[in-house]
């Protein structure tokens, strides 16, 4: 899939993929986001699948959790085409989970975009 969409085939939904990612994946921290990733082979023609999390431990109300996840998804969606292009050139597939682990008052999509852009740079250089 191309463009600036974030379809169902571009999200991690399988328990098997989640379990493998949390068991065998690598991670790094770019405050306030922990990036959990694994280069793996999976079904489908998309080069990356992603999931987004805002734990109840850090964000007490559902409104806050949903706000954070919406901002992360939007930033990812806007930056995704450059990640896809790089992954296709490298002939790799990526499973990615972005977890917001620190409380940040009203973080914007632009701020998440900077963080996710740094994460993409680090992932594509490894």
C-alpha positions as CSV (number, residue, x, y, z in Angstrom):
1,X,0.0,0.0,0.0
2,X,1.3,3.4,-0.8
3,X,0.5,7.0,0.2
4,X,-0.3,8.4,3.5
5,X,-2.8,5.8,4.8
6,X,-2.4,3.5,7.7
7,X,-4.4,0.4,6.8
8,X,-5.2,-2.8,8.6
9,X,-2.5,-4.6,6.7
10,X,0.1,-2.2,8.1
11,X,-0.7,-2.9,11.8
12,X,0.6,-5.6,14.0
13,X,-2.5,-7.7,14.9
14,X,-1.2,-11.2,15.3
15,X,-0.5,-12.5,18.9
16,X,2.3,-14.5,17.4
17,X,4.0,-11.4,15.9
18,X,3.5,-9.4,19.2
19,X,4.9,-12.3,21.3
20,X,7.9,-12.7,19.0
21,X,8.6,-9.0,19.0
22,X,8.5,-8.7,22.8
23,X,10.6,-11.8,23.3
24,X,13.2,-11.5,20.5
25,X,13.0,-7.8,19.5
26,X,15.4,-5.0,20.3
27,X,14.6,-1.6,21.7
28,X,15.9,1.9,22.3
29,X,14.6,4.9,24.1
30,X,14.0,8.4,22.6
31,X,12.2,10.3,25.3
32,X,9.3,10.0,25.8
33,X,9.0,7.0,23.3
34,X,10.4,3.5,23.7
35,X,10.9,2.0,20.2
36,X,10.6,-1.8,20.1
37,X,11.6,-3.4,16.8
38,X,12.5,-6.6,15.0
39,X,13.5,-7.2,11.4
40,X,11.5,-10.2,10.5
41,X,9.7,-11.9,7.6
42,X,5.9,-11.7,7.7
43,X,3.0,-12.2,5.3
44,X,1.9,-9.4,3.1
45,X,3.5,-6.9,0.7
46,X,4.0,-4.0,3.2
47,X,7.6,-3.5,4.4
48,X,6.6,-2.5,7.9
49,X,3.9,-3.2,10.4
50,X,3.4,-1.0,13.5
51,X,1.6,-0.8,16.8
52,X,1.2,2.1,19.2
53,X,0.8,2.1,23.0
54,X,0.3,4.5,25.8
55,X,0.3,2.5,29.1
56,X,-2.3,3.1,31.8
57,X,0.6,3.3,34.3
58,X,1.6,6.6,32.7
59,X,-1.7,7.9,31.3
60,X,-4.5,7.4,33.8
61,X,-7.5,8.3,31.7
62,X,-8.6,6.8,28.4
63,X,-8.8,10.3,27.0
64,X,-5.1,10.9,27.6
65,X,-4.1,7.4,26.2
66,X,-6.2,7.9,23.1
67,X,-4.8,11.4,22.6
68,X,-1.2,10.2,22.7
69,X,-1.9,7.2,20.4
70,X,-3.7,9.4,17.9
71,X,-0.7,11.8,17.8
72,X,1.8,8.9,17.4
73,X,-0.2,7.3,14.6
74,X,-0.5,10.6,12.7
75,X,3.2,11.3,12.9
76,X,4.0,7.7,11.8
77,X,1.5,8.0,9.0
78,X,3.1,11.2,7.6
79,X,6.7,9.8,7.8
80,X,5.9,6.3,6.7
81,X,6.6,6.7,2.9
82,X,10.3,7.5,3.5
83,X,10.7,4.5,5.8
84,X,9.0,2.2,3.3
85,X,11.3,3.4,0.5
86,X,14.4,2.7,2.6
87,X,13.2,-0.7,3.7
88,X,12.4,-1.7,0.1
89,X,15.9,-0.6,-1.0
90,X,17.4,-2.7,1.8
91,X,15.0,-5.6,1.1
92,X,14.0,-5.8,4.7
93,X,10.7,-6.1,6.7
94,X,10.2,-4.4,10.0
95,X,7.9,-5.0,13.0
96,X,7.7,-1.8,15.1
97,X,6.0,-0.8,18.4
98,X,6.0,2.7,19.6
99,X,5.3,3.0,23.4
100,X,5.0,6.4,25.0
101,X,6.5,5.9,28.4
102,X,6.6,9.3,30.0
103,X,3.8,11.7,30.7
104,X,4.0,14.7,28.5
105,X,1.4,17.4,28.7
106,X,-0.3,17.9,25.3
107,X,2.5,16.7,23.0
108,X,1.9,17.7,19.4
109,X,2.2,15.7,16.2
110,X,5.2,17.8,15.2
111,X,7.0,16.8,18.3
112,X,6.2,13.2,17.8
113,X,7.3,13.6,14.1
114,X,10.8,14.7,15.3
115,X,11.1,11.7,17.6
116,X,9.8,9.2,15.1
117,X,12.1,10.6,12.4
118,X,15.1,10.1,14.6
119,X,13.9,6.5,15.3
120,X,13.6,5.8,11.6
121,X,17.1,7.1,11.0
122,X,18.5,4.9,13.7
123,X,16.5,1.8,12.4
124,X,17.5,2.2,8.8
125,X,21.2,2.6,9.7
126,X,21.3,-0.6,11.7
